[in-house]
C-alpha cells in the first residue's frame, strides 16, 4: 500500500522538485499540491494524505497556522515541516502546533523518502543534534496545566525513565540497550506515555519533557 503525500509550498519549483523525487518511488503517491495553508487544509480534507510536506513561510495562511488547524480538525495526516534554516523559530512553533518533525529544503532525496516513511508509520522525525539545539534555543518554560501535571505523576518510574531518554534524542534501540529491555517493551512504554499524557507523538513528548524540567533544562 502506497503512502499518500500532499506537498505544500508557495514556490512552484520547490513543489515540482519534491514531486519529481517522490514520483520515482512506487510506494509513494503524490495526491496534490498546495501553495498556501488554506489550500493545504482544504486538500487534506479532500485527498486524505498520510503525510503533508509543509512549508512554513507562505502567504494567506502560513505552515504553523495550517498545522494548528489540521490538528484541531482531527486530521490523521502527519506534518513534516520544510524550512530553509534548521534553527528557524517558526519550526519550533510548528512542532508545538502538532507537526511530527522537520526537514531542511536541501534534504537529500533518500533522506526525504526515509522521513516520509518514518512519520507515516506513526513515529516522529527526531534528528537528535538538530532537534536538541532547536528545543534548547526556543523551548520556553510554559505553565503546565493541572491535567498534565497529574498525568506526569501517573507515569511509572520506568515510563519516566524512558521519557527522559527519549528527550535526550535516543532511538528505541538505544533506549532498549541502555535499560536492558527489548525494543518491543520500549515501544509499549512509549505508547503508554503518549496515551497518559494525551500526546500525538514522540516530538510532543520531548517538548513536554523539556517544559516540565524532566531533562534538567528549562
Secondary structure, DSSP 8 states (H G I E B T S, - for coil): --EEEEEE-S-HHHHHHHHHHHTT-TTEEEEEEESSHHHHHHHHHHH--SEEEEESS-SSS-HHHHHHHHHHTT---EEEEEES-TT-HHHHHHHHHT--EEEETT--HHHHHHHHHHHHTT-----HHHHHHHHHHH-------HHHHHHHHHS-HHHHHHHHHHHTT--HHHHHHHHT--HHHHHHHHHHHHHHHT-SSHHHHHHHHHHTTTTS--
